[in-house]
């Protein structure tokens, strides 16, 4: 039987998976690119400001003046993707993946194994998780002694970004809140600086992360197709050849250093020395919470693992397209945040302040946490960007949290745990993974939507119950923080 024939005659999905397939086909046909959503968001926010009584000049001034407010953070988030990609595609990591692919002994175990490792790696770097998970899925699919559904493997590889990415060290919102220099002054005045000890490393956040990892792994295991329902990579017509490209030969003497390991080793030693100095002279949480330090370590790690500058630059060239969406979208999110917070309307009240009043009216406690989580999920379906969207939500959400005396660090984590859920529905962040897997979004969404339907009530329950264990702490503004712009 040919691949096409087998694909046509394969058993149709049932239940939630069938609903998800219908939804995936609809979104693929009707959903525009995420960049279009960002453009539309700017227009809607501008209209909201005008309806609020802001003058056209105030709106356009806020738009233009705030457009580049996130320049540093935009570059930092693009580097998260780039550094993760380069580390994941290095030869040592490729050898590690080849060994790990031999561990699972059954089809269902293989799927849950990929999900577990994808989420574990995502705690370090979500960009690394996407590529690492995809390459691991392909390595397992190449095994001749094990027949595994390639769609389920691909969906499992996405669980690092679909379940727990924002609860890890590369969380855009947590990294932003821990870095005073990256925070817009207006937001810094509301939230202060929140290091990882108040967000990522609270026991409540770590417990939430652990629960979601266990839950996701179990769902992946028991939802993996078995028997005749399995569709392998061969059935889907996917080429699994991952043979590395032959290294280009040196053609002139000036290229010697490009093929030498000397410079990467020296840069690696400098980085280790700097890192040791940081831990010796600064508090542990301050070092861990430094986004610039985090990116420096991952960038030089990628250089060292690739061995030579030429190999590293080839990997960077392949990684750049995965960061394109961040580079063009984040300035639009900065503009949205500026219009929301700076374009004053009737009575000198901004749209952000009106939204803050609305959320404040909900009151404190579990109700506030649940509403914020649901709002984040809904907005995330249409604005798929963890860090950029936080800049849009944070001014009024964090002001509301302060007004009702909800712990600010936990409010960030409410956003983080809820922010991952839309990724299970909207395929925007699947794009780098899909390029590795050579699949379409509709091949994975049937499985990710199943995870979404189970995760949603669990997440809402966790943010409600664990939120009761916190007490309110006023924002801490660092003495060197810049004053908000008038």
C-alpha positions as a printed Julia matrix, in Angstrom:
486×3 Matrix{Float64}:
   0.0    0.0    0.0
   1.36   3.45  -0.86
   1.83   6.22   1.68
  -1.0    8.27   0.22
  -3.36   5.32   0.2
  -2.56   4.39   3.77
  -3.03   8.02   4.85
  -6.47   8.11   3.23
  -7.6    4.83   4.71
  -6.28   5.49   8.21
  -8.95   5.36  10.93
 -10.57   8.71  11.54
 -10.12  10.45  14.88
 -12.9   10.3   17.44
 -14.04  12.38  20.39
 -11.88  15.32  21.42
  -9.19  14.5   18.87
 -11.76  14.71  16.08
 -13.01  18.07  17.36
  -9.43  19.28  17.5
  -8.77  18.21  13.92
 -11.82  20.19  12.78
 -10.6   23.19  14.77
  -7.09  22.87  13.34
  -8.41  22.84   9.78
 -10.53  25.91  10.54
  -7.65  27.86  12.1
  -5.29  26.95   9.27
  -7.85  28.26   6.77
  -9.1   31.36   8.56
  -6.46  32.46  11.11
  -4.07  35.08   9.68
  -0.45  35.26  10.72
   0.2   36.39  14.31
   1.76  39.57  12.95
  -1.64  40.54  11.54
  -3.15  40.1   15.0
  -0.48  42.41  16.4
  -1.23  45.04  13.74
  -4.94  44.73  14.47
  -4.25  45.01  18.19
  -2.56  48.38  17.73
  -5.54  49.65  15.74
  -8.05  48.41  18.35
  -6.1   49.93  21.23
  -5.85  53.25  19.35
  -9.62  53.22  18.74
 -10.24  52.39  22.4
  -8.11  55.38  23.42
 -10.04  57.68  21.06
 -13.35  56.41  22.43
 -11.97  57.06  25.91
 -11.62  60.72  24.98
  -7.94  60.85  24.04
  -7.04  63.36  21.36
  -5.7   62.02  18.04
  -2.42  63.76  18.75
  -2.1   62.03  22.13
  -2.72  58.66  20.48
  -0.24  59.1   17.65
   2.38  60.58  19.98
   2.04  57.6   22.34
   2.25  55.21  19.39
   5.42  56.72  17.92
   7.17  57.53  21.19
   6.53  54.08  22.65
   7.25  52.02  19.54
  10.87  51.35  20.49
  10.38  51.08  24.27
  11.09  47.33  24.11
  14.15  47.43  21.87
  16.42  45.78  24.44
  13.81  43.21  25.46
  13.01  42.41  21.81
  16.64  41.56  21.16
  16.81  39.54  24.37
  13.78  37.4   23.46
  15.09  36.84  19.94
  18.35  35.68  21.5
  16.46  33.16  23.66
  15.3   31.47  20.45
  18.64  31.8   18.69
  20.76  30.51  21.58
  18.39  27.61  22.23
  18.48  26.6   18.58
  22.26  26.71  18.32
  22.78  24.65  21.49
  20.2   22.06  20.42
  21.79  21.54  16.99
  25.36  21.19  18.26
  27.17  17.84  17.74
  27.41  16.94  21.47
  23.67  17.46  21.93
  23.01  15.46  18.74
  24.97  12.55  20.23
  23.03  12.87  23.49
  19.75  12.8   21.56
  20.83   9.66  19.69
  21.48   7.87  23.0
  18.24   9.09  24.59
  16.25   7.85  21.59
  17.21   4.27  22.51
  15.69   4.47  26.01
  11.91   3.93  25.4
  10.8    0.36  24.85
   7.14   0.84  23.9
   5.28   3.29  21.66
   3.34   4.9   24.51
   6.46   5.19  26.65
   8.29   6.85  23.76
   5.62   9.55  23.49
   5.54  10.26  27.23
   9.37  10.16  27.34
   9.59  12.91  24.69
   6.97  14.98  26.52
   8.81  14.68  29.85
  12.22  15.6   28.41
  10.75  18.45  26.37
   9.24  19.99  29.5
  12.39  19.4   31.56
  14.59  21.13  28.98
  12.03  23.93  28.66
  12.64  24.86  32.29
  16.12  25.95  31.14
  15.31  27.45  27.74
  12.09  27.18  25.74
  13.88  27.74  22.44
  16.21  24.84  23.22
  13.19  22.72  24.16
  11.48  23.17  20.79
  14.45  22.05  18.72
  15.68  19.43  21.19
  12.21  17.87  21.42
  11.79  17.86  17.64
  15.16  16.22  17.02
  14.47  13.63  19.73
  11.1   12.82  18.14
  12.8   12.32  14.76
  15.51  10.13  16.31
  12.91   7.86  17.93
  10.9    7.73  14.7
  14.0    6.42  12.88
  14.14   3.32  15.08
  13.22   0.22  13.11
  12.43  -1.85  16.21
   9.71   0.53  17.48
   6.6    1.71  15.67
   5.43   5.03  17.14
   2.83   7.53  15.98
   4.86  10.42  14.59
   2.07  12.95  15.19
   1.94  12.06  18.89
   5.73  12.29  19.12
   5.61  15.74  17.55
   2.89  16.94  19.91
   4.88  15.58  22.86
   7.92  17.54  21.67
   5.8   20.69  21.83
   4.77  20.17  25.45
   7.75  22.12  26.75
   6.23  25.25  25.22
   2.63  24.13  25.57
   2.69  23.31  29.27
   5.44  24.81  31.43
   7.72  27.11  29.41
   6.65  30.27  31.21
   7.33  28.68  34.61
  11.0   28.21  33.74
  14.16  30.3   33.65
  13.45  31.72  30.18
   9.99  32.99  31.12
   9.6   36.29  29.29
   7.41  37.91  31.95
   9.51  36.73  34.9
  12.76  37.72  33.2
  11.33  41.12  32.34
  10.1   41.75  35.89
  13.5   40.78  37.28
  15.38  43.21  35.01
  14.88  46.85  35.95
  16.64  48.13  32.83
  14.19  46.28  30.56
  11.03  47.49  32.32
   9.24  50.56  30.96
   9.37  53.24  33.7
   5.57  53.36  34.02
   5.42  49.62  34.71
   8.44  49.69  37.01
   6.64  52.27  39.17
   3.7   49.88  39.6
   5.49  46.55  40.09
   9.0   47.3   41.24
  11.61  44.62  40.54
  10.57  41.03  41.21
  13.5   38.61  41.2
  13.05  34.87  40.68
  12.75  34.33  44.41
   9.33  36.01  44.19
   8.2   34.33  40.97
   9.87  31.27  39.43
  11.44  29.87  42.61
   8.49  30.16  45.0
   7.4   26.74  46.21
   3.94  27.39  44.8
   5.33  27.95  41.31
   7.64  24.93  41.5
   4.76  22.77  42.73
   2.56  23.98  39.87
   5.31  23.17  37.4
   5.78  19.67  38.85
   2.03  18.93  38.77
   1.75  20.03  35.15
   4.77  17.97  34.11
   3.31  14.83  35.68
  -0.17  15.5   34.29
   1.09  16.22  30.77
   3.31  13.13  30.75
   0.39  10.92  31.76
  -1.92  12.41  29.13
   0.75  11.93  26.46
   1.23   8.32  27.5
  -2.42   7.28  27.55
  -3.46   9.26  24.47
  -0.71   7.82  22.24
  -2.29   5.88  19.32
  -1.82   2.14  19.39
  -2.12  -0.67  16.89
  -3.8    0.18  13.6
  -4.29   3.82  14.63
  -0.54   4.49  14.58
   0.69   6.67  11.74
   4.45   6.61  11.43
   6.66   9.19   9.77
   6.81   6.9    6.74
   3.0    6.8    6.58
   2.99  10.62   6.61
   5.63  10.83   3.9
   8.22  12.49   6.15
  11.91  12.2    5.32
  13.81  11.39   8.54
  17.33  11.77   7.18
  19.19  14.08   9.55
  22.69  13.44   8.23
  24.84  16.53   8.9
  26.0   18.58   5.95
  29.65  17.98   5.07
  31.88  20.71   6.44
  33.13  23.16   3.85
  36.86  22.98   3.16
  39.23  25.84   3.84
  40.07  27.68   0.66
  42.46  30.4    1.87
  44.9   30.97   4.76
  42.74  33.74   6.22
  40.07  31.17   7.11
  42.31  29.31   9.55
  40.81  30.82  12.69
  37.29  30.18  11.37
  38.03  26.44  11.55
  40.01  26.56  14.77
  38.76  25.69  18.28
  41.13  28.15  19.93
  38.83  31.19  20.06
  35.71  29.29  21.25
  37.72  27.71  24.07
  39.16  31.06  25.16
  35.7   32.69  25.09
  34.36  29.75  27.07
  37.04  30.23  29.75
  36.28  33.95  29.95
  32.6   33.2   30.41
  33.25  30.64  33.15
  35.48  33.14  34.93
  32.85  35.85  34.68
  30.14  33.48  35.95
  32.22  32.44  38.96
  32.87  36.11  39.74
  29.15  36.85  39.57
  28.25  34.09  42.04
  31.05  35.1   44.4
  30.19  38.82  44.48
  26.39  38.84  44.11
  23.4   37.06  45.68
  22.48  33.79  43.97
  18.99  34.93  42.96
  20.35  38.16  41.49
  22.69  36.2   39.22
  20.08  33.64  38.23
  17.54  36.37  37.5
  19.84  38.27  35.13
  18.5   37.91  31.59
  21.67  39.31  30.04
  23.82  36.89  32.01
  21.56  33.99  31.08
  21.83  34.83  27.38
  25.6   35.32  27.56
  26.06  31.83  29.01
  23.81  30.17  26.41
  25.37  32.07  23.51
  28.94  31.12  24.43
  27.81  27.58  25.28
  26.5   27.24  21.73
  29.83  28.52  20.37
  31.83  26.06  22.47
  29.58  23.08  21.64
  29.84  23.73  17.9
  33.61  23.76  18.21
  34.58  26.31  15.55
  33.35  29.79  14.63
  32.41  28.58  11.14
  30.17  25.76  12.45
  28.61  28.11  14.99
  27.81  30.77  12.39
  26.2   28.15  10.14
  23.94  27.13  13.04
  23.09  30.78  13.77
  22.13  31.32  10.13
  19.64  28.46  10.38
  18.28  29.77  13.69
  17.61  33.38  12.62
  14.31  32.7   10.75
  12.8   31.27  13.95
  13.3   34.67  15.65
  11.78  36.76  12.85
   8.29  36.93  14.39
   9.67  38.34  17.64
  11.69  41.05  15.9
   8.74  42.5   13.99
   5.99  41.94  16.57
   7.44  43.23  19.82
   7.66  46.89  18.71
   3.92  46.71  18.07
   3.31  45.4   21.58
   5.42  48.27  22.93
   3.26  50.7   20.98
   0.07  49.09  22.34
   1.36  49.35  25.91
   2.3   53.01  25.39
  -1.14  53.93  24.03
  -2.84  52.09  26.88
  -0.79  53.77  29.6
   0.08  57.23  28.22
  -2.78  58.45  26.0
  -4.93  60.25  28.56
  -8.64  60.54  27.86
 -11.53  62.29  29.59
 -10.62  63.36  33.1
  -6.97  62.44  32.5
  -7.81  58.72  32.76
  -6.09  56.23  30.42
  -7.55  53.01  29.01
  -5.13  51.1   31.22
  -6.54  52.79  34.32
 -10.1   51.93  33.28
  -9.1   48.28  32.83
  -7.37  48.34  36.22
 -10.58  49.61  37.82
 -12.51  46.76  36.19
 -10.2   44.05  37.5
 -10.02  45.71  40.89
 -13.82  45.54  41.1
 -13.58  41.75  40.99
 -12.04  41.78  44.44
  -9.16  39.83  45.91
  -8.63  36.12  46.46
  -9.47  33.22  44.2
 -11.93  35.13  42.03
  -9.29  37.63  40.99
  -6.76  34.89  40.2
  -9.21  32.88  38.11
 -10.44  35.91  36.13
  -6.86  37.01  35.37
  -5.99  33.48  34.23
  -9.05  33.19  31.97
  -8.44  36.64  30.53
  -4.82  35.72  29.78
  -5.87  32.51  28.03
  -8.44  34.28  25.84
  -6.1   37.12  24.92
  -3.28  34.65  24.29
  -5.26  32.85  21.58
  -5.21  36.06  19.55
  -1.9   37.58  20.72
   0.53  34.63  20.89
   3.53  36.26  22.57
   4.42  35.7   26.2
   6.75  38.63  26.8
   5.19  41.15  24.45
   1.67  40.45  25.63
   2.77  40.82  29.25
   3.72  44.43  28.46
   0.17  44.98  27.25
  -1.51  43.3   30.24
   0.91  44.16  33.04
   0.12  47.87  33.58
  -3.52  47.31  34.46
  -3.29  43.74  35.79
  -0.47  44.57  38.21
  -2.13  47.83  39.25
  -5.29  45.86  40.01
  -3.25  43.28  41.96
  -1.77  46.09  44.04
  -5.22  47.62  44.65
  -6.7   44.33  45.89
  -3.43  43.39  47.66
  -2.77  40.25  45.62
   0.84  39.12  45.81
   2.6   40.66  42.79
   5.01  37.79  42.25
   2.16  35.28  42.19
   0.21  37.53  39.81
   3.13  37.22  37.38
   2.99  33.44  37.81
  -0.78  33.39  37.25
  -0.05  35.03  33.94
   2.81  32.62  33.23
   0.94  29.4   33.88
  -2.11  30.62  31.93
   0.0   32.04  29.1
   1.2   28.57  28.06
  -2.34  27.25  27.51
  -3.14  29.17  24.27
  -0.04  27.63  22.7
  -1.91  24.32  22.76
  -4.57  25.82  20.48
  -2.9   28.56  18.43
  -0.1   27.04  16.29
   2.08  30.2   16.13
   4.83  28.93  18.43
   4.73  25.51  16.77
   6.35  26.96  13.64
  10.02  26.3   14.54
   9.12  22.79  15.7
   7.05  22.08  12.59
  10.04  23.03  10.46
  12.13  20.44  12.31
   9.43  17.74  12.19
   8.35  18.52   8.61
   4.7   18.33   9.64
   1.7   20.68   9.55
  -0.03  22.21  12.55
  -3.14  20.11  11.98
  -1.04  16.96  12.5
  -0.34  18.0   16.11
  -3.32  20.03  17.26
  -5.5   16.97  17.76
  -3.2   15.91  20.57
  -2.41  19.37  21.95
  -6.1   20.29  22.14
  -6.69  17.23  24.3
  -3.98  18.51  26.66
  -5.65  21.94  26.66
  -9.06  20.62  27.72
  -7.54  18.86  30.74
  -4.99  21.53  31.64
  -7.44  24.43  31.75
  -9.51  23.37  34.81
  -6.39  22.15  36.62
  -4.6   25.47  36.07
  -7.61  27.47  37.25
  -7.84  25.34  40.38
  -4.12  25.73  41.13
  -4.01  29.52  40.73
  -7.04  29.82  43.0
  -5.88  27.49  45.79
  -2.19  28.4   45.82
  -2.97  32.11  45.61
  -4.45  31.85  49.11
  -1.05  30.9   50.53
   0.55  34.27  49.64
   0.56  37.57  51.5
   0.81  40.96  49.83
   4.2   42.69  49.59
   4.44  46.3   48.35
   6.53  46.86  45.21
  10.23  47.5   45.73
  11.58  50.25  43.47
  15.39  50.12  43.07
  17.08  53.45  43.93
  18.72  53.65  40.5
  15.41  53.22  38.65
  14.63  55.98  36.11
  11.71  58.26  36.83
   8.54  57.68  34.75
   8.22  59.9   31.72
   5.68  62.73  32.17
